[in-house]
Amino acid sequence: MIDRLKNNNMSEPNQLTAQENIFSRILILRGQNVIIDTDLATLYGVTSTKLAIFIILLCYITFSNFAGLFDFKAIFSRKYS
C-alpha cells in the first residue's frame, strides 16, 4: 500500500479515497492528532452511542485485567503519615 502511494498508482482509487477520508477527519488539538467520536463512529459505520458503549466495555475489560496484577486494597488502605 505504501509503495502504491509513493508511486501514485491509482489502480485502487477506493483505498486512496478511504485513506483521504480518514486523514481529512484528523484534527490537531494541543499538538495531538485527534479524531472526534462522531467521525470515528462514522468511519466504523456505527452510532456514536454504540462506539461509546464499546469504549466503556474495553476500558472495563482492560482495567479488570490490570487490576488482577496489583493488590489495590493494600495500596489504598495504607495510612500515609
TORRO-656459 format. One record per atom (N, C-alpha, C): residue number from 1; residue in one letter; chain; y, x, z. Coordinates in pm, whole numbers. Example, Ala and Ser with C-alpha at 12.3 -4.5 7.8 and 13.67 -1.06 7.14 Angstrom:
# residues 2
<pt k="1" r="A" c="A" north="-569" east="1319" up="780"/>
<pt k="1" r="A" c="A" north="-450" east="1230" up="780"/>
<pt k="1" r="A" c="A" north="-330" east="1320" up="780"/>
<pt k="2" r="S" c="A" north="-225" east="1285" up="708"/>
<pt k="2" r="S" c="A" north="-106" east="1367" up="714"/>
<pt k="2" r="S" c="A" north="3" east="1290" up="787"/>
END
This chain:
# residues 81
<pt k="1" r="M" c="A" north="-119" east="82" up="0"/>
<pt k="1" r="M" c="A" north="0" east="0" up="0"/>
<pt k="1" r="M" c="A" north="125" east="87" up="0"/>
<pt k="2" r="I" c="A" north="128" east="190" up="82"/>
<pt k="2" r="I" c="A" north="245" east="277" up="88"/>
<pt k="2" r="I" c="A" north="266" east="346" up="-45"/>
<pt k="3" r="D" c="A" north="157" east="391" up="-109"/>
<pt k="3" r="D" c="A" north="170" east="456" up="-239"/>
<pt k="3" r="D" c="A" north="229" east="360" up="-342"/>
<pt k="4" r="R" c="A" north="188" east="234" up="-336"/>
<pt k="4" r="R" c="A" north="243" east="136" up="-429"/>
<pt k="4" r="R" c="A" north="392" east="118" up="-409"/>
<pt k="5" r="L" c="A" north="435" east="119" up="-282"/>
<pt k="5" r="L" c="A" north="578" east="105" up="-254"/>
<pt k="5" r="L" c="A" north="655" east="227" up="-302"/>
<pt k="6" r="K" c="A" north="599" east="344" up="-283"/>
<pt k="6" r="K" c="A" north="667" east="466" up="-325"/>
<pt k="6" r="K" c="A" north="679" east="473" up="-477"/>
<pt k="7" r="N" c="A" north="575" east="428" up="-547"/>
<pt k="7" r="N" c="A" north="575" east="433" up="-692"/>
<pt k="7" r="N" c="A" north="640" east="310" up="-756"/>
<pt k="8" r="N" c="A" north="685" east="217" up="-673"/>
<pt k="8" r="N" c="A" north="744" east="92" up="-721"/>
<pt k="8" r="N" c="A" north="652" east="17" up="-816"/>
<pt k="9" r="N" c="A" north="523" east="19" up="-785"/>
<pt k="9" r="N" c="A" north="426" east="-54" up="-865"/>
<pt k="9" r="N" c="A" north="436" east="-201" up="-828"/>
<pt k="10" r="M" c="A" north="477" east="-284" up="-921"/>
<pt k="10" r="M" c="A" north="497" east="-426" up="-893"/>
<pt k="10" r="M" c="A" north="375" east="-509" up="-931"/>
<pt k="11" r="S" c="A" north="254" east="-449" up="-929"/>
<pt k="11" r="S" c="A" north="135" east="-522" up="-967"/>
<pt k="11" r="S" c="A" north="99" east="-629" up="-865"/>
<pt k="12" r="E" c="A" north="146" east="-615" up="-743"/>
<pt k="12" r="E" c="A" north="117" east="-714" up="-640"/>
<pt k="12" r="E" c="A" north="249" east="-764" up="-581"/>
<pt k="13" r="P" c="A" north="319" east="-850" up="-652"/>
<pt k="13" r="P" c="A" north="451" east="-895" up="-605"/>
<pt k="13" r="P" c="A" north="444" east="-979" up="-478"/>
<pt k="14" r="N" c="A" north="332" east="-1046" up="-454"/>
<pt k="14" r="N" c="A" north="321" east="-1128" up="-332"/>
<pt k="14" r="N" c="A" north="327" east="-1042" up="-207"/>
<pt k="15" r="Q" c="A" north="265" east="-925" up="-210"/>
<pt k="15" r="Q" c="A" north="269" east="-837" up="-94"/>
<pt k="15" r="Q" c="A" north="409" east="-784" up="-71"/>
<pt k="16" r="L" c="A" north="478" east="-748" up="-177"/>
<pt k="16" r="L" c="A" north="613" east="-698" up="-162"/>
<pt k="16" r="L" c="A" north="706" east="-808" up="-112"/>
<pt k="17" r="T" c="A" north="688" east="-929" up="-163"/>
<pt k="17" r="T" c="A" north="770" east="-1041" up="-119"/>
<pt k="17" r="T" c="A" north="746" east="-1069" up="28"/>
<pt k="18" r="A" c="A" north="621" east="-1065" up="71"/>
<pt k="18" r="A" c="A" north="589" east="-1089" up="212"/>
<pt k="18" r="A" c="A" north="650" east="-979" up="300"/>
<pt k="19" r="Q" c="A" north="642" east="-857" up="252"/>
<pt k="19" r="Q" c="A" north="698" east="-745" up="328"/>
<pt k="19" r="Q" c="A" north="850" east="-758" up="338"/>
<pt k="20" r="E" c="A" north="914" east="-793" up="229"/>
<pt k="20" r="E" c="A" north="1059" east="-814" up="231"/>
<pt k="20" r="E" c="A" north="1096" east="-929" up="323"/>
<pt k="21" r="N" c="A" north="1012" east="-1032" up="325"/>
<pt k="21" r="N" c="A" north="1036" east="-1147" up="414"/>
<pt k="21" r="N" c="A" north="1032" east="-1104" up="560"/>
<pt k="22" r="I" c="A" north="938" east="-1017" up="595"/>
<pt k="22" r="I" c="A" north="927" east="-969" up="732"/>
<pt k="22" r="I" c="A" north="1047" east="-881" up="766"/>
<pt k="23" r="F" c="A" north="1078" east="-786" up="678"/>
<pt k="23" r="F" c="A" north="1189" east="-694" up="704"/>
<pt k="23" r="F" c="A" north="1322" east="-767" up="715"/>
<pt k="24" r="S" c="A" north="1338" east="-875" up="641"/>
<pt k="24" r="S" c="A" north="1465" east="-948" up="645"/>
<pt k="24" r="S" c="A" north="1485" east="-1019" up="778"/>
<pt k="25" r="R" c="A" north="1378" east="-1042" up="853"/>
<pt k="25" r="R" c="A" north="1386" east="-1112" up="981"/>
<pt k="25" r="R" c="A" north="1406" east="-1018" up="1099"/>
<pt k="26" r="I" c="A" north="1395" east="-889" up="1077"/>
<pt k="26" r="I" c="A" north="1410" east="-792" up="1186"/>
<pt k="26" r="I" c="A" north="1559" east="-771" up="1214"/>
<pt k="27" r="L" c="A" north="1596" east="-789" up="1340"/>
<pt k="27" r="L" c="A" north="1732" east="-766" up="1384"/>
<pt k="27" r="L" c="A" north="1736" east="-641" up="1471"/>
<pt k="28" r="I" c="A" north="1851" east="-579" up="1480"/>
<pt k="28" r="I" c="A" north="1867" east="-465" up="1570"/>
<pt k="28" r="I" c="A" north="1959" east="-509" up="1683"/>
<pt k="29" r="L" c="A" north="1904" east="-517" up="1804"/>
<pt k="29" r="L" c="A" north="1978" east="-553" up="1923"/>
<pt k="29" r="L" c="A" north="1969" east="-440" up="2024"/>
<pt k="30" r="R" c="A" north="2084" east="-387" up="2062"/>
<pt k="30" r="R" c="A" north="2091" east="-276" up="2157"/>
<pt k="30" r="R" c="A" north="2001" east="-160" up="2117"/>
<pt k="31" r="G" c="A" north="1996" east="-134" up="1987"/>
<pt k="31" r="G" c="A" north="1919" east="-22" up="1936"/>
<pt k="31" r="G" c="A" north="1769" east="-46" up="1923"/>
<pt k="32" r="Q" c="A" north="1725" east="-168" up="1947"/>
<pt k="32" r="Q" c="A" north="1582" east="-202" up="1937"/>
<pt k="32" r="Q" c="A" north="1560" east="-298" up="1821"/>
<pt k="33" r="N" c="A" north="1450" east="-279" up="1748"/>
<pt k="33" r="N" c="A" north="1413" east="-373" up="1643"/>
<pt k="33" r="N" c="A" north="1350" east="-496" up="1707"/>
<pt k="34" r="V" c="A" north="1401" east="-614" up="1670"/>
<pt k="34" r="V" c="A" north="1359" east="-738" up="1734"/>
<pt k="34" r="V" c="A" north="1335" east="-845" up="1629"/>
<pt k="35" r="I" c="A" north="1233" east="-927" up="1649"/>
<pt k="35" r="I" c="A" north="1212" east="-1047" up="1568"/>
<pt k="35" r="I" c="A" north="1222" east="-1166" up="1664"/>
<pt k="36" r="I" c="A" north="1308" east="-1260" up="1631"/>
<pt k="36" r="I" c="A" north="1327" east="-1380" up="1714"/>
<pt k="36" r="I" c="A" north="1199" east="-1462" up="1712"/>
<pt k="37" r="D" c="A" north="1169" east="-1529" up="1824"/>
<pt k="37" r="D" c="A" north="1042" east="-1601" up="1838"/>
<pt k="37" r="D" c="A" north="1021" east="-1706" up="1729"/>
<pt k="38" r="T" c="A" north="1125" east="-1776" up="1689"/>
<pt k="38" r="T" c="A" north="1107" east="-1878" up="1585"/>
<pt k="38" r="T" c="A" north="1072" east="-1814" up="1450"/>
<pt k="39" r="D" c="A" north="1130" east="-1697" up="1422"/>
<pt k="39" r="D" c="A" north="1095" east="-1626" up="1299"/>
<pt k="39" r="D" c="A" north="951" east="-1575" up="1304"/>
<pt k="40" r="L" c="A" north="909" east="-1524" up="1419"/>
<pt k="40" r="L" c="A" north="772" east="-1476" up="1435"/>
<pt k="40" r="L" c="A" north="672" east="-1591" up="1420"/>
<pt k="41" r="A" c="A" north="705" east="-1705" up="1478"/>
<pt k="41" r="A" c="A" north="618" east="-1822" up="1466"/>
<pt k="41" r="A" c="A" north="608" east="-1865" up="1319"/>
<pt k="42" r="T" c="A" north="720" east="-1861" up="1248"/>
<pt k="42" r="T" c="A" north="719" east="-1897" up="1106"/>
<pt k="42" r="T" c="A" north="631" east="-1801" up="1026"/>
<pt k="43" r="L" c="A" north="639" east="-1672" up="1057"/>
<pt k="43" r="L" c="A" north="557" east="-1575" up="986"/>
<pt k="43" r="L" c="A" north="408" east="-1599" up="1009"/>
<pt k="44" r="Y" c="A" north="372" east="-1642" up="1130"/>
<pt k="44" r="Y" c="A" north="231" east="-1671" up="1160"/>
<pt k="44" r="Y" c="A" north="190" east="-1813" up="1124"/>
<pt k="45" r="G" c="A" north="286" east="-1896" up="1085"/>
<pt k="45" r="G" c="A" north="253" east="-2032" up="1044"/>
<pt k="45" r="G" c="A" north="221" east="-2126" up="1158"/>
<pt k="46" r="V" c="A" north="281" east="-2102" up="1274"/>
<pt k="46" r="V" c="A" north="261" east="-2189" up="1390"/>
<pt k="46" r="V" c="A" north="398" east="-2231" up="1443"/>
<pt k="47" r="T" c="A" north="398" east="-2324" up="1538"/>
<pt k="47" r="T" c="A" north="524" east="-2364" up="1601"/>
<pt k="47" r="T" c="A" north="560" east="-2260" up="1707"/>
<pt k="48" r="S" c="A" north="687" east="-2256" up="1744"/>
<pt k="48" r="S" c="A" north="729" east="-2160" up="1847"/>
<pt k="48" r="S" c="A" north="667" east="-2195" up="1982"/>
<pt k="49" r="T" c="A" north="637" east="-2322" up="2005"/>
<pt k="49" r="T" c="A" north="571" east="-2362" up="2130"/>
<pt k="49" r="T" c="A" north="431" east="-2303" up="2138"/>
<pt k="50" r="K" c="A" north="355" east="-2313" up="2029"/>
<pt k="50" r="K" c="A" north="220" east="-2255" up="2028"/>
<pt k="50" r="K" c="A" north="224" east="-2103" up="2042"/>
<pt k="51" r="L" c="A" north="323" east="-2041" up="1981"/>
<pt k="51" r="L" c="A" north="339" east="-1897" up="1996"/>
<pt k="51" r="L" c="A" north="368" east="-1861" up="2142"/>
<pt k="52" r="A" c="A" north="454" east="-1938" up="2207"/>
<pt k="52" r="A" c="A" north="488" east="-1913" up="2348"/>
<pt k="52" r="A" c="A" north="365" east="-1929" up="2437"/>
<pt k="53" r="I" c="A" north="285" east="-2030" up="2411"/>
<pt k="53" r="I" c="A" north="162" east="-2051" up="2489"/>
<pt k="53" r="I" c="A" north="67" east="-1933" up="2469"/>
<pt k="54" r="F" c="A" north="55" east="-1886" up="2345"/>
<pt k="54" r="F" c="A" north="-31" east="-1771" up="2318"/>
<pt k="54" r="F" c="A" north="17" east="-1648" up="2393"/>
<pt k="55" r="I" c="A" north="148" east="-1625" up="2393"/>
<pt k="55" r="I" c="A" north="203" east="-1508" up="2462"/>
<pt k="55" r="I" c="A" north="179" east="-1518" up="2613"/>
<pt k="56" r="I" c="A" north="196" east="-1637" up="2669"/>
<pt k="56" r="I" c="A" north="170" east="-1656" up="2812"/>
<pt k="56" r="I" c="A" north="24" east="-1628" up="2844"/>
<pt k="57" r="L" c="A" north="-68" east="-1679" up="2762"/>
<pt k="57" r="L" c="A" north="-210" east="-1654" up="2785"/>
<pt k="57" r="L" c="A" north="-244" east="-1506" up="2770"/>
<pt k="58" r="L" c="A" north="-185" east="-1442" up="2671"/>
<pt k="58" r="L" c="A" north="-208" east="-1300" up="2651"/>
<pt k="58" r="L" c="A" north="-159" east="-1218" up="2771"/>
<pt k="59" r="C" c="A" north="-42" east="-1253" up="2823"/>
<pt k="59" r="C" c="A" north="11" east="-1185" up="2942"/>
<pt k="59" r="C" c="A" north="-80" east="-1208" up="3063"/>
<pt k="60" r="Y" c="A" north="-127" east="-1332" up="3079"/>
<pt k="60" r="Y" c="A" north="-215" east="-1365" up="3191"/>
<pt k="60" r="Y" c="A" north="-345" east="-1284" up="3183"/>
<pt k="61" r="I" c="A" north="-405" east="-1278" up="3064"/>
<pt k="61" r="I" c="A" north="-530" east="-1203" up="3047"/>
<pt k="61" r="I" c="A" north="-506" east="-1055" up="3072"/>
<pt k="62" r="T" c="A" north="-397" east="-1003" up="3019"/>
<pt k="62" r="T" c="A" north="-365" east="-861" up="3038"/>
<pt k="62" r="T" c="A" north="-344" east="-830" up="3185"/>
<pt k="63" r="F" c="A" north="-267" east="-916" up="3255"/>
<pt k="63" r="F" c="A" north="-243" east="-893" up="3397"/>
<pt k="63" r="F" c="A" north="-372" east="-905" up="3477"/>
<pt k="64" r="S" c="A" north="-458" east="-1001" up="3441"/>
<pt k="64" r="S" c="A" north="-585" east="-1017" up="3511"/>
<pt k="64" r="S" c="A" north="-670" east="-892" up="3498"/>
<pt k="65" r="N" c="A" north="-673" east="-834" up="3378"/>
<pt k="65" r="N" c="A" north="-749" east="-710" up="3359"/>
<pt k="65" r="N" c="A" north="-685" east="-594" up="3434"/>
<pt k="66" r="F" c="A" north="-554" east="-590" up="3435"/>
<pt k="66" r="F" c="A" north="-480" east="-484" up="3503"/>
<pt k="66" r="F" c="A" north="-492" east="-498" up="3655"/>
<pt k="67" r="A" c="A" north="-487" east="-621" up="3705"/>
<pt k="67" r="A" c="A" north="-490" east="-644" up="3849"/>
<pt k="67" r="A" c="A" north="-620" east="-598" up="3911"/>
<pt k="68" r="G" c="A" north="-728" east="-599" up="3836"/>
<pt k="68" r="G" c="A" north="-856" east="-555" up="3888"/>
<pt k="68" r="G" c="A" north="-860" east="-405" up="3916"/>
<pt k="69" r="L" c="A" north="-766" east="-332" up="3862"/>
<pt k="69" r="L" c="A" north="-765" east="-186" up="3880"/>
<pt k="69" r="L" c="A" north="-701" east="-144" up="4012"/>
<pt k="70" r="F" c="A" north="-621" east="-233" up="4071"/>
<pt k="70" r="F" c="A" north="-546" east="-198" up="4191"/>
<pt k="70" r="F" c="A" north="-570" east="-300" up="4301"/>
<pt k="71" r="D" c="A" north="-555" east="-255" up="4423"/>
<pt k="71" r="D" c="A" north="-565" east="-344" up="4538"/>
<pt k="71" r="D" c="A" north="-423" east="-386" up="4576"/>
<pt k="72" r="F" c="A" north="-375" east="-496" up="4514"/>
<pt k="72" r="F" c="A" north="-237" east="-538" up="4536"/>
<pt k="72" r="F" c="A" north="-211" east="-584" up="4678"/>
<pt k="73" r="K" c="A" north="-312" east="-640" up="4744"/>
<pt k="73" r="K" c="A" north="-292" east="-682" up="4883"/>
<pt k="73" r="K" c="A" north="-257" east="-563" up="4970"/>
<pt k="74" r="A" c="A" north="-326" east="-453" up="4950"/>
<pt k="74" r="A" c="A" north="-298" east="-333" up="5028"/>
<pt k="74" r="A" c="A" north="-161" east="-276" up="4997"/>
<pt k="75" r="I" c="A" north="-123" east="-281" up="4871"/>
<pt k="75" r="I" c="A" north="7" east="-227" up="4831"/>
<pt k="75" r="I" c="A" north="120" east="-309" up="4891"/>
<pt k="76" r="F" c="A" north="110" east="-442" up="4882"/>
<pt k="76" r="F" c="A" north="221" east="-528" up="4924"/>
<pt k="76" r="F" c="A" north="218" east="-561" up="5073"/>
<pt k="77" r="S" c="A" north="109" east="-532" up="5142"/>
<pt k="77" r="S" c="A" north="103" east="-564" up="5284"/>
<pt k="77" r="S" c="A" north="150" east="-447" up="5371"/>
<pt k="78" r="R" c="A" north="178" east="-332" up="5311"/>
<pt k="78" r="R" c="A" north="229" east="-218" up="5388"/>
<pt k="78" r="R" c="A" north="365" east="-248" up="5446"/>
<pt k="79" r="K" c="A" north="385" east="-199" up="5564"/>
<pt k="79" r="K" c="A" north="518" east="-211" up="5626"/>
<pt k="79" r="K" c="A" north="593" east="-83" up="5598"/>
<pt k="80" r="Y" c="A" north="705" east="-100" up="5532"/>
<pt k="80" r="Y" c="A" north="786" east="17" up="5499"/>
<pt k="80" r="Y" c="A" north="887" east="38" up="5609"/>
<pt k="81" r="S" c="A" north="899" east="162" up="5650"/>
<pt k="81" r="S" c="A" north="996" east="191" up="5758"/>
<pt k="81" r="S" c="A" north="1106" east="282" up="5709"/>
END
